[in-house]
Amino acid sequence: MSVRVKISRRAFLAGLAGLAFGPRLSMAQGFAGLGNDASGFAAVTPGRRFTFPADHGPHPDFRIEWWYLTANLRDAGGNAHGVQWTLFRQSMQPGPQLDGWANQQIWMGHAAITRADTHRSSETFGRGGVGQAGAEADPFHAWIDSWEMRGQDRMSAIHIAPLQIKASGADFSYALKLDADRALVLEGDGGYSRKSERGQASYYYSQPYFTVNGIVTIDSKSVAVSGQAWMDREWSSQPLASDQTGWDWFSLHLGTGEKLMLFRLRQTQGKPSFAGNWITPDGQSVALSPDSIEMTPMAMTDVASRTLPTSWRIVIPDRGVKIETVPLNQRSWMETSFAYWEGPVSFAGSHRGVGYLEMTGY
């Protein structure tokens, strides 16, 4: 690890500690401190008019945001691979943006490759204001050190495609090219994604139509892969209430062409809350009624001294959906500063397909 990364990690964790985001407080303030008071930062309200390419770039008036991509891939032998690439921006304090090392933006990157027999992950940290990490809207570029998500020549802003992404860890790397023939979609109610009845929310859009080709490398062995990917863009200042301990989130590619985004938010008291969007093959995104969503754990896995629900039954009667998901690798645990489970899944029942599951706060 370079000296610069060591300094960045120290600065990152010090900033989180100053915001009461330390591991011992993360549960009390919602997962990873996302339920902390957001005084001084911009608020998420209904009715936002999204603008592209501007909204592909950073929103520093808001406390947190991320650029997040997951891919379900196969090699020539039919072996399944999953890839994750995520860049997080976190503001240490509100107010006008400062220059150089005084800049209040801190950045964190997560990357992972998953197969049935292995899960590899890596984490890196950076500071805003000094060029080590950041995001630009036009031409689109999001990066942290050598990891990057970059728009290619003639990138369509409304498609956020074509893109190239790359990342590497101690024992893996990948380089992927992504394209899409349909426009991105707004999640929630026109991009306003409600997280609680007390006002917590985020702005949220996705590109669920990426096709992918590229190379993945594990232990110096490279293979060509292809498949499909899903990109999420989300920003907020307080995406969780203080008593919401974490979430179970799915992005699913149905074999019939539809896409399905679902999440369940758990809390210390009372029942979980649900949300989701049904996305048609032609790109229409319809918010699902929370009462129409059933997400039931079916099988548990002991991993990292925790017990997690790695297989699920999902039922949405209004859409004729009754499926059960299974993970590609039950032990897809991200050993990161705020640890969580993240990995590819497949499903069968009324529909067949593949997707990704993320579980936090366990």
N, C-alpha and C positions, 0 to 999 in steps of 0.2 A: 504494500500500500504506500502510495507516495505521501510526502510530507503535506502536500496541499490537501489531499483527501483527509488526512488525519486532522488537520486544522478545521476543515469544513465540517467533519463529523462532530468535533468538539463544539463548534459554533452552533451547529444545528441543534444538538441536544441541550446546550445551554439555553438557546432560545425557547425550546419547548418547555424546559423546566420553569423558565420565567413566566410562561403562560399557564402554569399548573397542568402541563401535558405529560408529566412524568408517569412512568408505568404504574406506580402505586395509586395515582389519582385518576387514571384513565377510566376506570369503571364508574367512579363517582361522578364524573363529568361527561358521561357518554363515552363510547369507544374512542380512544386516542384523543380525548379532550374535545371532541367535536360538539359537545353540548355546553361548552363554556360560554359565558356572557360575551356578546359581540359588540359591546358599546364602542362607538366610534367608527365602526366599519359600515359599509353599504349594506342595505337591507334587500332581501329578495321579496318581490311583490308580484302579484299576477299581472298579466297583460304586457309583458315586455315584448318589444319588437326586436327580433334577432336580426343582426346585420352581418353578412359574410362578404369578404374574408375577416372583417374586424374581430368577430367573436371567436375566431380560431386562435387569436392571440390572448395575452394575459389580461386579467381584470384586477389590478392591484388594489382597488378600493375595497375588494372583498377579501376576507381573511384566508380562504383556502380554495384551491381548484386543482383539477387533474386532467391530464391527457392519458387515456387508458385504452389499451388495445389487447384483445385476446384473439388467438387464431387456432382453429381446429384443422390440422394438417395430416397428410399421409405421404409416405414415401412410395417408391416404385413397387415395393413388396407388400404394400397395403398396411404397413405398420403405422399406428396412430401416434401423432405428436401433438402436444399443446405448447403454445408460445404466449407469454405475457410480456408486455412492455408498458410501463407506467411512469409518468413524470408528475410529481406533486409540487405545487407551490404553496408556501405557508408564509403569511405576513406576521412578523413579530410585534408590530404595532401599527395603528392606523396613521393616516396623515400623508402629506406630500412625499413623493418618492425622493430619497436621498441618493447622492452619488457615491460611487466607489464602495469601499468596505463599510461605509455608514448605511448603505442600502438595507432596508428592513426585510427584504425578501430572502427566504431560505428555501432550498430546493432539495428534493429527495427523489431518487430513481429506483425502481424495482424492475428486475428482469428475471424470467424463469423459462425453463424448458421442462416439459413433462412427457415421459413415456410410461408404459405399463410397468416397466422395471426400474424406473428412476425418476427423481424430481430434483432438478438443480435450480438454485436461485442465487441472486446477487443483489446487493444494495449499495448505493453510492450517494454522496451528499455534496452539495454545492452552495455557494453564496451568490446572490444577485449583485448586480452593480459592477462586477469585475470580469464578466465574460465567461465565467466557468459554467454557468447554467442559465437557461432562460427560454423564452419563446417569442417568436415574431409572427405577425399575422400575414404579411405580404412582402416578399414571398414567404410562404409558411415554413417555419423551422422551429422545432422544439428539441432541446438538447440538454445534456448534462455530461460534461467531459466528452468522451468519444461516443457515448450513446446518443443516437439522434433519430428523430422522425422528421423527414424532410420532403416537402413538395417537389415534384419533378416538373420538367418543362411542360408548359401549357396546363398546369394544374387548374382544375375547375373548382372554384371556391364553394359552390353549392354542393358539389360531390365530395369535397376535400380529397381529391384523387386526380392523378396517380400520386402515390407516396412511396418512399423507401424508408425502412426502419432497420436499425442495427443496434446490437448490444452484445456484451460479452461478460463472462465471469471467469473464475479461476479455472473451470473445467468445462466450459461450454461457450458457444457463441451462436449468433444467427444473423443473417442478412436477408431481408424479404422485400419483395416488390408487391405493392397492392394497387388494385384499380377497382373502380365501381362505375356501373352504368345507370345508377339511379341516385337521386338526390338524398342527402341526409334527412333525418326525421326528428321531430320534436317529441320528447317524452313528456309524461305527465299531461297536464292541460295546456297545450300550446307551448311547451317548454318549461312550465312552472310545475315543479315536482314537489308536492306536499309531503312532508315527513311526519308531521304531527298536527293535531288540532289546535296546538298552542302557537302556531305561526312559524315553526321551523320548516324550511323549504330550501330548494336549490334551483338554479337554472340548469337545464339538462337537455342535451341533444345527442344523437347517435348517428353513426354510419354503419348499419348492419349488413350492407350489401357488398363488402369487399371480397374480391377474389384475390388469391395469394399464390405467388411462386417464389421459391428461393432456396436457401441452403441453411441447414442447421448442423451444428457440430457439437459432439459430445465426446470428451476424452480423445480429442484430435481426429475423430472419425466423422467425416462430413457426408451428408446425404442430401439429395434434392427432394424437396417437398412441395406440395400444392394443396390448396383447400380454400377455406373461407374464413373471414375475420369480422370482428365487431369492434368498433371504436366508440367509446363514450367520452363526452366532454361535459364536465359538471363543475359549477362554482357556486360558492355560498359564503356566508359569514358565520352561520350557526345551523349546520344541516341536521343536528340531532337535538332533542330535548335532553336535559341533564339526567333524566332517569331512563333513557334509552341506551341499552348496554351494547347493542350491535345489530348486525343485519345478516340475512341470508338472501343472496341475490343471484338471479339466473339471467343469462342471455342465451336464447335457444333459437337454432336454425331448424325449422320444420321442413321435412322432406317435401311437403306440398307447396313450399315457397313462402309461407308466412314466417314472420319473426315474432318472438315473444320475449318481452322483458318483464320480470317479476321481482319484487322484493318483499321480505317480511322483516319488520323492525320489532325487535324484542325490547321489553322494558321490565323494570324491577317489580312493578305492580300492574296487575291487569293483563288483558290479552294482548298479543302482538297486533300490530297494524299492518295492512297489506296494501300494495299498489302494483300496477302493471300497465303495460300497453300492448295491444294487439296490432301488429304491423302487417299490412296486406302486401302481396307480391308487387303491386304497383306503387307502393310507398305511402299509403294512407295509414296514419298512426292514430289509434283510437284508445283513449284511456279506459281501462276496465274498472267496473265498480268493485270497491274493496270487498263487498259482500259476496261477489261472484268468484273469489279466488280461494282455493283450498291448497295449502302446502303442508304436507304431513310427513314427518321423518319416518323412514321405513327401516333403516339399518344404521347402526352406530359403529364408529371406529375409534379405538384408543390410539391417540397420536400426540406426541409432545406433552405427555402427562395430562391430557384432556380427553374428554369423550365428545365426539362430534357426530352430527347426523349427516353421513356422506351419501346416503341414498334417500330419495324423496318420491312421494306420490303427489302429482300436481293434477288438480281437477278444476276445470273452468266450464261449467255446464253450458253457459251461453254460447261458447265457441266449440262445443263438442270435443273438448280436450279432456282426456283421462290417460295420463302417462306415468311411467315410473322411470326415474333417472338412476344411472349407476356411474360411478367415477371411473376414469381411466386408471387412476392410481389413488388408492385411498389415503396415501400418506403424502399428499400434496401440500405440505405445511411450509409456509414462508417464514423462515427463521430471520425475521427482520426486526427493526427496533420496536415496531408495533406489530406483533406476530399475528398471522391469520392463515386460513386455509384458502387456497386458490387453485383450481385445476379443471381440466376438461371433463365433460360428461357425455354420455350417450343416453338415449331414451327410446322407449317403445311403448306400444299400447294403441290408442286411437291414432297416434301419429308416431313417426320415427324421425330421428335426427340426432344432431350433436349440438353442443354448446359449452358454456362455462358456468361454474358455480363458485361464488365467493362467500365465505362465512367469517365474520369478525366478532370479537368480543367473547370468545369462549375461553 
